[in-house]
Amino acid sequence: MQLFVLYTCDRADLLPVPNQPKFKSLFFDRLKVLKIGVIDTHAAWSKMPKKRVESYFRDGVHPTAPAYESIADVMFQRLCTQKKLVACGAVNTPDKNLL
């Protein structure tokens, strides 16, 4: 089984223009050393239209229902890229750690 971290960002990290939080590089570097994958909503949402991103926050931090839908889409895309879901063509083999 592979472990992933879901990295979400604050509204201020995306609007009025996308900017990288100061701690993000260090955090991602540590995850890489630990061989932990990252699902990065900041990277995905930085490429989206401003109006859509505005709809993703109730306030400066808390996501809205459309944000959760987007998070699910980003996670689905990442898991498909990693071939972790049967719906994405993953081979249904037993996890050796469970045997």
DSSP file (Angstrom, degrees, kcal/mol; ACC not computed):
  #  RESIDUE AA STRUCTURE BP1 BP2  ACC     N-H-->O    O-->H-N    N-H-->O    O-->H-N    TCO  KAPPA ALPHA  PHI   PSI    X-CA   Y-CA   Z-CA
    1    1 A M              0   0    0      0, 0.0     2,-0.4     0, 0.0     0, 0.0   0.000 360.0 360.0 360.0 136.0    0.0    0.0    0.0
    2    2 A Q        -     0   0    0     82,-0.0     2,-0.4    34,-0.0    34,-0.1  -0.813 360.0-137.1-102.4 141.7    1.3    3.4   -0.9
    3    3 A L        -     0   0    0     -2,-0.4    34,-1.7    32,-0.3     2,-0.3  -0.776  20.2-173.4 -97.9 138.4    0.8    6.5    1.4
    4    4 A F  E     -a   37   0A   0     -2,-0.4     2,-0.5    32,-0.2    34,-0.2  -0.950  16.4-144.0-126.9 150.2   -0.1    9.9    0.0
    5    5 A V  E     -a   38   0A   0     32,-2.3    34,-3.1    -2,-0.3     2,-0.8  -0.958  14.8-141.3-108.4 131.2   -0.4   13.3    1.7
    6    6 A L  E     -a   39   0A   0     -2,-0.5     2,-0.7    32,-0.2    34,-0.2  -0.844  18.5-159.8 -91.6 111.3   -3.2   15.5    0.4
    7    7 A Y  E     +a   40   0A   0     32,-2.8    34,-2.4    -2,-0.8    35,-0.6  -0.834  13.3 178.3 -96.7 116.4   -1.8   19.0    0.4
    8    8 A T        -     0   0    0     -2,-0.7     2,-0.2    33,-0.2    32,-0.0  -0.834  11.5-149.7-113.4 156.7   -4.4   21.8    0.4
    9    9 A C        -     0   0    0     -2,-0.3     2,-0.2     1,-0.0     5,-0.0  -0.687  16.1-104.2-121.2 171.1   -3.7   25.5    0.5
   10   10 A D    >   -     0   0    0     -2,-0.2     3,-1.3     1,-0.1     4,-0.3  -0.546  34.8-109.6 -90.2 161.1   -5.3   28.6    1.8
   11   11 A R  G >> S+     0   0    0     49,-2.7     4,-2.7     1,-0.3     3,-1.9   0.874 117.7  61.8 -56.2 -39.3   -7.1   31.2   -0.4
   12   12 A A  G 34 S+     0   0    0     48,-0.5    -1,-0.3     1,-0.3     5,-0.2   0.712  95.5  61.3 -63.8 -20.7   -4.3   33.6    0.1
   13   13 A D  G <4 S+     0   0    0     -3,-1.3     6,-2.6     1,-0.1    -1,-0.3   0.580 118.4  27.3 -80.1  -9.0   -1.9   31.2   -1.6
   14   14 A L  T <4 S+     0   0    0     -3,-1.9    -2,-0.2    -4,-0.3    -1,-0.1   0.666 102.6  97.8-121.0 -31.1   -3.9   31.4   -4.8
   15   15 A L  S  < S+     0   0    0     -4,-2.7    -1,-0.3     1,-0.2     4,-0.1  -0.942  89.9   5.2-125.2 141.8   -5.6   34.8   -4.9
   16   16 A P  S    S-     0   0    0      0, 0.0    -1,-0.2     0, 0.0    -3,-0.1  -0.966 145.9 -10.9 -73.3 -23.0   -5.2   37.4   -6.1
   17   17 A V  S    S-     0   0    0     -5,-0.2    -2,-0.1    33,-0.0     2,-0.1  -0.988  83.2 -95.9-135.3 149.3   -2.3   35.6   -7.8
   18   18 A P        +     0   0    0      0, 0.0     2,-0.3     0, 0.0    -4,-0.3  -0.374  47.3 169.6 -63.2 135.7   -0.8   32.2   -7.1
   19   19 A N        -     0   0    0     -6,-2.6    -4,-0.1    -2,-0.1    27,-0.0  -0.991  34.8-111.9-144.5 149.4    2.2   32.2   -4.8
   20   20 A Q        -     0   0    0     -2,-0.3    -6,-0.0     1,-0.1     5,-0.0  -0.674  32.3-117.7 -85.9 127.4    4.0   29.4   -3.1
   21   21 A P    >>  -     0   0    0      0, 0.0     3,-1.1     0, 0.0     4,-0.5  -0.294  26.0-118.3 -57.7 147.0    3.8   29.2    0.7
   22   22 A K  T 34 S+     0   0    0      1,-0.3     4,-0.4     2,-0.1     3,-0.3   0.833 110.9  45.3 -58.8 -35.9    7.2   29.5    2.4
   23   23 A F  T 3> S+     0   0    0      1,-0.2     4,-2.5     2,-0.1    -1,-0.3   0.585  88.3  89.4 -86.4  -9.9    7.1   26.1    4.0
   24   24 A K  H <> S+     0   0    0     -3,-1.1     4,-2.8     1,-0.2     5,-0.2   0.901  86.1  48.3 -60.9 -46.7    5.9   24.1    0.9
   25   25 A S  H  X S+     0   0    0     -4,-0.5     4,-2.4    -3,-0.3    -1,-0.2   0.924 114.5  45.7 -61.0 -45.6    9.3   23.3   -0.6
   26   26 A L  H  > S+     0   0    0     -4,-0.4     4,-2.1     2,-0.2    -1,-0.2   0.920 113.8  49.7 -63.4 -44.2   10.8   22.1    2.7
   27   27 A F  H  X S+     0   0    0     -4,-2.5     4,-2.0     1,-0.2    -2,-0.2   0.927 112.9  46.2 -60.2 -47.4    7.6   20.1    3.4
   28   28 A F  H  X S+     0   0    0     -4,-2.8     4,-2.3     1,-0.2    -1,-0.2   0.875 109.8  54.9 -66.2 -37.3    7.7   18.5    0.0
   29   29 A D  H  X S+     0   0    0     -4,-2.4     4,-2.1    -5,-0.2    -1,-0.2   0.912 108.7  48.1 -61.0 -42.3   11.4   17.8    0.2
   30   30 A R  H  X S+     0   0    0     -4,-2.1     4,-1.8     1,-0.2    -2,-0.2   0.896 110.6  50.9 -66.6 -39.5   10.9   15.9    3.5
   31   31 A L  H  <>S+     0   0    0     -4,-2.0     5,-2.8     1,-0.2     4,-0.4   0.895 108.5  52.8 -64.0 -38.4    8.0   13.9    2.0
   32   32 A K  H ><5S+     0   0    0     -4,-2.3     3,-1.3     1,-0.2    -2,-0.2   0.920 107.3  50.8 -62.8 -44.0   10.2   13.0   -0.9
   33   33 A V  H 3<5S+     0   0    0     -4,-2.1    -1,-0.2     1,-0.3    -2,-0.2   0.882 112.5  47.2 -59.7 -38.5   13.0   11.7    1.4
   34   34 A L  T 3<5S-     0   0    0     -4,-1.8    -1,-0.3    -5,-0.2    -2,-0.2   0.480 114.0-122.1 -81.8  -2.0   10.4    9.6    3.2
   35   35 A K  T < 5 +     0   0    0     -3,-1.3     2,-0.5    -4,-0.4   -32,-0.3   0.892  61.0 148.1  59.9  43.1    9.0    8.4   -0.2
   36   36 A I      < -     0   0    0     -5,-2.8    -1,-0.2    -6,-0.1   -32,-0.2  -0.942  43.0-131.7-109.0 124.5    5.6    9.7    0.5
   37   37 A G  E     -a    4   0A   0    -34,-1.7   -32,-2.3    -2,-0.5     2,-0.4  -0.306  16.0-142.5 -72.9 158.3    3.6   10.9   -2.5
   38   38 A V  E     -a    5   0A   0    -34,-0.2     2,-0.7   -32,-0.1   -32,-0.2  -0.983  10.5-156.5-126.6 132.7    1.8   14.2   -2.5
   39   39 A I  E     -a    6   0A   0    -34,-3.1   -32,-2.8    -2,-0.4     2,-0.8  -0.946  26.0-158.6-102.7 110.9   -1.6   15.1   -4.0
   40   40 A D  E  >  +a    7   0A   0     -2,-0.7     4,-1.7   -34,-0.2   -32,-0.1  -0.787  26.0 173.8-106.1  97.6   -1.1   18.8   -4.5
   41   41 A T  H  > S+     0   0    0    -34,-2.4     4,-3.3    -2,-0.8     5,-0.3   0.816  81.8  63.3 -69.7 -28.8   -4.3   20.9   -4.8
   42   42 A H  H  > S+     0   0    0    -35,-0.6     4,-1.7     1,-0.2    -1,-0.2   0.939 105.6  44.1 -60.0 -46.7   -2.2   24.1   -4.8
   43   43 A A  H  > S+     0   0    0      2,-0.2     4,-0.5     1,-0.2    -1,-0.2   0.916 117.3  45.7 -64.3 -43.2   -0.5   23.1   -8.0
   44   44 A A  H >< S+     0   0    0     -4,-1.7     3,-0.9     1,-0.2    -2,-0.2   0.930 115.7  44.5 -66.6 -45.5   -3.7   22.0   -9.6
   45   45 A W  H >< S+     0   0    0     -4,-3.3     3,-1.3     1,-0.2    -1,-0.2   0.730  99.3  70.8 -75.1 -21.4   -5.7   25.1   -8.6
   46   46 A S  H 3< S+     0   0    0     -4,-1.7    -1,-0.2    -5,-0.3    -2,-0.2   0.737  99.1  50.6 -65.0 -21.3   -3.0   27.5   -9.5
   47   47 A K  T << S+     0   0    0     -3,-0.9    -1,-0.3    -4,-0.5    -2,-0.2   0.454  94.6  95.3 -94.3  -3.1   -3.8   26.8  -13.2
   48   48 A M  S <  S-     0   0    0     -3,-1.3    -3,-0.0    -4,-0.2     5,-0.0  -0.474  87.5 -85.7 -90.6 159.5   -7.5   27.3  -12.9
   49   49 A P     >  -     0   0    0      0, 0.0     4,-2.0     0, 0.0     3,-0.4  -0.317  38.0-119.5 -61.4 145.4   -9.5   30.5  -13.6
   50   50 A K  H  > S+     0   0    0      1,-0.2     4,-2.5     2,-0.2     5,-0.2   0.867 110.7  55.5 -55.7 -42.9   -9.7   33.0  -10.8
   51   51 A K  H  > S+     0   0    0      1,-0.2     4,-1.3     2,-0.2    -1,-0.2   0.889 107.9  49.1 -61.7 -39.6  -13.5   32.8  -10.5
   52   52 A R  H  4 S+     0   0    0     -3,-0.4     3,-0.4     1,-0.2     4,-0.4   0.939 111.4  48.6 -65.2 -45.7  -13.5   29.1  -10.1
   53   53 A V  H >< S+     0   0    0     -4,-2.0     3,-1.7     1,-0.2     4,-0.2   0.883 106.0  58.0 -62.8 -38.7  -10.8   29.2   -7.4
   54   54 A E  H >< S+     0   0    0     -4,-2.5     3,-1.1     1,-0.3    -1,-0.2   0.853 101.4  57.0 -57.9 -34.5  -12.8   32.0   -5.6
   55   55 A S  T 3< S+     0   0    0     -4,-1.3    12,-0.3    -3,-0.4    -1,-0.3   0.580  93.0  71.6 -74.3  -8.3  -15.7   29.5   -5.4
   56   56 A Y  T <  S+     0   0    0     -3,-1.7     8,-1.2    -4,-0.4     2,-0.4   0.505  91.2  63.0 -86.6  -4.7  -13.5   27.0   -3.6
   57   57 A F  B <   -B   63   0B   0     -3,-1.1    -1,-0.1     6,-0.2     3,-0.1  -0.977  51.1-168.3-129.4 129.4  -13.4   28.9   -0.3
   58   58 A R  S    S-     0   0    0      4,-2.9     2,-0.2    -2,-0.4    -1,-0.1   0.820  90.7 -17.2 -73.2 -33.8  -16.1   29.9    2.2
   59   59 A D  S    S-     0   0    0      3,-0.7   -48,-0.1     0, 0.0     0, 0.0  -0.472 108.0 -54.2-144.1-146.6  -13.6   32.1    3.9
   60   60 A G  S    S+     0   0    0     -2,-0.2   -49,-2.7     1,-0.1   -48,-0.5   0.658 130.0  11.8 -78.7 -14.2   -9.8   32.2    3.7
   61   61 A V  S    S+     0   0    0    -51,-0.2    -1,-0.1   -50,-0.1   -52,-0.0   0.698  99.0  88.9-130.5 -44.3   -9.3   28.6    4.6
   62   62 A H        -     0   0    0      1,-0.1    -4,-2.9    -5,-0.1    -3,-0.7  -0.490  67.1-129.6 -80.6 128.1  -12.4   26.3    4.6
   63   63 A P  B     -B   57   0B   0      0, 0.0    -6,-0.2     0, 0.0     2,-0.2  -0.279  14.0-138.3 -72.5 156.5  -13.3   24.6    1.4
   64   64 A T     >  -     0   0    0     -8,-1.2     4,-2.0    -9,-0.1     3,-0.2  -0.483  37.0 -91.1 -99.7 176.1  -16.8   24.6   -0.2
   65   65 A A  H  > S+     0   0    0      1,-0.2     4,-2.1     2,-0.2     5,-0.2   0.914 128.1  52.9 -58.1 -44.2  -18.6   21.7   -1.8
   66   66 A P  H  > S+     0   0    0      0, 0.0     4,-2.1     0, 0.0    -1,-0.2   0.864 107.1  53.8 -60.8 -32.1  -17.1   22.6   -5.3
   67   67 A A  H  > S+     0   0    0    -12,-0.3     4,-2.7     2,-0.2    -2,-0.2   0.920 107.1  49.9 -65.7 -42.7  -13.7   22.5   -3.7
   68   68 A Y  H  X S+     0   0    0     -4,-2.0     4,-2.3     2,-0.2    -1,-0.2   0.875 109.4  52.1 -64.4 -35.9  -14.3   19.0   -2.3
   69   69 A E  H  X S+     0   0    0     -4,-2.1     4,-2.1     2,-0.2    -1,-0.2   0.916 111.0  47.6 -63.3 -42.4  -15.4   17.9   -5.8
   70   70 A S  H  X S+     0   0    0     -4,-2.1     4,-2.8     2,-0.2    -2,-0.2   0.904 109.7  52.5 -64.9 -41.7  -12.2   19.3   -7.2
   71   71 A I  H  X S+     0   0    0     -4,-2.7     4,-2.6     1,-0.2    -2,-0.2   0.915 109.2  50.1 -59.8 -43.1  -10.1   17.6   -4.5
   72   72 A A  H  X S+     0   0    0     -4,-2.3     4,-2.6     2,-0.2    -1,-0.2   0.904 111.0  49.4 -62.5 -40.8  -11.8   14.3   -5.4
   73   73 A D  H  X S+     0   0    0     -4,-2.1     4,-2.7     2,-0.2    -2,-0.2   0.925 111.4  48.3 -63.3 -44.8  -11.0   14.9   -9.1
   74   74 A V  H  X S+     0   0    0     -4,-2.8     4,-2.3     2,-0.2    -2,-0.2   0.916 113.7  47.4 -62.6 -43.0   -7.3   15.7   -8.3
   75   75 A M  H  X S+     0   0    0     -4,-2.6     4,-2.8     2,-0.2     5,-0.2   0.916 111.5  50.6 -64.0 -43.4   -7.1   12.6   -6.1
   76   76 A F  H  X S+     0   0    0     -4,-2.6     4,-2.3     1,-0.2    -2,-0.2   0.926 110.9  48.9 -60.8 -45.3   -8.7   10.4   -8.8
   77   77 A Q  H  X S+     0   0    0     -4,-2.7     4,-2.4     2,-0.2    -1,-0.2   0.919 113.0  47.6 -60.3 -44.4   -6.3   11.7  -11.5
   78   78 A R  H  X S+     0   0    0     -4,-2.3     4,-1.9     1,-0.2    -2,-0.2   0.924 112.4  47.9 -64.9 -44.6   -3.3   11.0   -9.2
   79   79 A L  H  <>S+     0   0    0     -4,-2.8     5,-2.9     1,-0.2     6,-0.4   0.858 111.7  50.9 -66.8 -34.0   -4.5    7.5   -8.3
   80   80 A C  H ><5S+     0   0    0     -4,-2.3     3,-1.2    -5,-0.2    -1,-0.2   0.902 107.7  52.7 -67.3 -40.4   -5.1    6.8  -12.0
   81   81 A T  H 3<5S+     0   0    0     -4,-2.4    -2,-0.2     1,-0.3    -1,-0.2   0.879 112.6  45.1 -60.3 -37.4   -1.6    8.0  -12.9
   82   82 A Q  T 3<5S-     0   0    0     -4,-1.9    -1,-0.3    -5,-0.2    -2,-0.2   0.442 111.2-125.8 -85.2  -0.7   -0.3    5.6  -10.2
   83   83 A K  T < 5 +     0   0    0     -3,-1.2     8,-0.3    -4,-0.2    -3,-0.2   0.899  66.7 136.4  56.5  44.7   -2.6    2.8  -11.5
   84   84 A K      < +     0   0    0     -5,-2.9     2,-0.4     6,-0.1    -4,-0.2   0.499  50.5  68.9 -99.0  -5.6   -4.0    2.3   -8.0
   85   85 A L  S > >S-     0   0    0     -6,-0.4     5,-1.9     1,-0.1     3,-1.6  -0.937  71.5-140.5-119.0 137.8   -7.7    2.0   -9.0
   86   86 A V  G > 5S+     0   0    0     -2,-0.4     3,-1.9     1,-0.3    -1,-0.1   0.873 105.4  62.7 -58.7 -37.4   -9.3   -0.8  -11.0
   87   87 A A  G 3 5S+     0   0    0      1,-0.3    -1,-0.3     2,-0.1    -7,-0.0   0.682 103.1  50.7 -62.1 -17.3  -11.4    1.8  -12.8
   88   88 A C  G < 5S-     0   0    0     -3,-1.6    -1,-0.3    -9,-0.1    -2,-0.2   0.249 132.7 -86.6-104.4   9.7   -8.1    3.2  -14.2
   89   89 A G  T < 5S+     0   0    0     -3,-1.9    -3,-0.2     1,-0.2    -2,-0.1   0.623  72.3 159.1  96.2  14.2   -6.8   -0.1  -15.4
   90   90 A A      < -     0   0    0     -5,-1.9     2,-0.4     1,-0.1    -1,-0.2  -0.425  45.4-115.2 -69.3 145.1   -5.1   -1.3  -12.3
   91   91 A V        -     0   0    0     -8,-0.3     2,-1.7    -2,-0.1    -1,-0.1  -0.684  23.0-128.3 -80.3 131.6   -4.5   -5.0  -12.0
   92   92 A N        +     0   0    0     -2,-0.4    -1,-0.1    -6,-0.1    -7,-0.0  -0.592  51.4 149.8 -84.6  83.0   -6.6   -6.5   -9.2
   93   93 A T        -     0   0    0     -2,-1.7     2,-0.0     1,-0.0     3,-0.0  -0.870  51.6 -98.8-114.7 149.6   -3.8   -8.4   -7.4
   94   94 A P        -     0   0    0      0, 0.0     2,-0.5     0, 0.0     5,-0.1  -0.358  39.6-108.4 -66.0 144.9   -3.7   -9.1   -3.7
   95   95 A D    >>  -     0   0    0      1,-0.2     3,-1.8     2,-0.0     4,-0.6  -0.623  21.6-143.8 -72.7 121.6   -1.6   -6.8   -1.5
   96   96 A K  G >4 S+     0   0    0     -2,-0.5     3,-0.7     1,-0.3    -1,-0.2   0.777  98.4  63.0 -60.9 -26.4    1.4   -8.8   -0.5
   97   97 A N  G 34 S+     0   0    0      1,-0.2    -1,-0.3     2,-0.1    -2,-0.0   0.726 100.9  52.5 -70.8 -19.4    1.4   -7.0    2.9
   98   98 A L  G <4        0   0    0     -3,-1.8    -1,-0.2     1,-0.2    -2,-0.2   0.611 360.0 360.0 -90.4 -12.1   -2.0   -8.5    3.6
   99   99 A L    <<        0   0    0     -3,-0.7    -1,-0.2    -4,-0.6    -2,-0.1   0.470 360.0 360.0 -83.5 360.0   -1.0  -12.1    2.9
